[in-house]
Amino acid sequence: MKTQLVSVRLPEEDLKIIEQKTKEEKMAKTTALKQMLALGIKQYQLARAVERYGRGKTSLGKAAEEAGLTVWEMMDCLKEKGVPNPLTAEDFRQSRKNLEKALQ
């Protein structure tokens, strides 16, 4: 993976948390920063996917892909966040019929 050097100014409160992580987990500051940034990026991707799905801008499968989750994990996440499923009972019945036809 290609990397790029990025310079950023952080609030002292954030630096204290990073220092705490480096001491508790006995790691380099750059490693701690990378881990914390990766976690933030993952949370951002999930929040964005939930928001896009909730507005009807993306499908369940695409939202799961954007969030880096399986469809089942995405469904659980949407349920936890109170995002309603736009599919009706009839949609599920039709999907079941289609699946049964495909399996014959």
N, C-alpha and C positions, 0 to 999 in steps of 0.2 A: 504494500500500500504506500503510495506516495504521500509524503507529509510536507507541510509548509509551516514555517515559523510565523507565529502571530503574536503581536504585542498587545496587551490589554491592561488597563488600569482597573483595579478592583477596590471596593470599599474595605476599610480595615476590618469590619465585622466579618466579611466573607473570608479575608485572609486568616483571621483567627480560627475560623472553622476548618479551613484547609490545613493550617498548622496542627490543629488538634487531631485531624485525621492522620497526618503524617506521623505524629508521635504514637498514637494509639495502634496504628497498623504497621509501624516501622517501615515506611516507604518514602521514596523521594517525592518532593513536592510536585514535580512534573507528572509523576504517576498518579498522584492524588487528584491533580487538576484534570487529567485526562479521564479518569474514572467518573469524577463528578460532572464533567461536561457531557460525557456519554450518557449518563443518567438523565441529565436535563434534556438532551436531544431526544432521547427515547420518550420522555414524558411529553415533549412538544409534539412529536409525531403522533402519539396516541391522542392527545387533545385535538389536534388538527383533524385527524381521521374521524373522531367522534363528532366534531362540529360539522364537517362536510357531509357525513352520513345523515346527521340529524336534520340538515337543511335539504336533503335529497339531492345533493351534488355528486354523490358517488354511491356505488353499490356496496353491499355488505362485504363481498369478496375483495373488492378494491380497497375498502376501508381497512380490512384486516391486513392486506398486503402492505398498505402505507404505514400501518402501525407496527408491522413486524410480528403479527399474531396469527394464529390459526383462526378460521371462521368461528369455531366454537368459542375460543377465548374472546374474540371480538364480541360475540353475542352476549357472553357473560359480562363483559365490560360495559356494553351499552345498557344492559339491564341494571347493573349497579349504579350507573349514572342517570338512570331514569329516562333514557332516550327511547321513545316508543318505536315499536317495530311497525313499519308501514304496510307489512304484508297482512292480508286478511286470511281468515280461515279458508275461504275459497281458494286463495292463492296456494295454500298448503295442500289442499285436496287435489288441485290440478297438478301440482308438482309431484305428488305421490302417484297419480295416474300416469304421468309422463315417465316416472322412474320405473313403474311396473311394466310399462310397454317396452322400455329400453332393456329390461332384464329378461324379457321373454325370448 
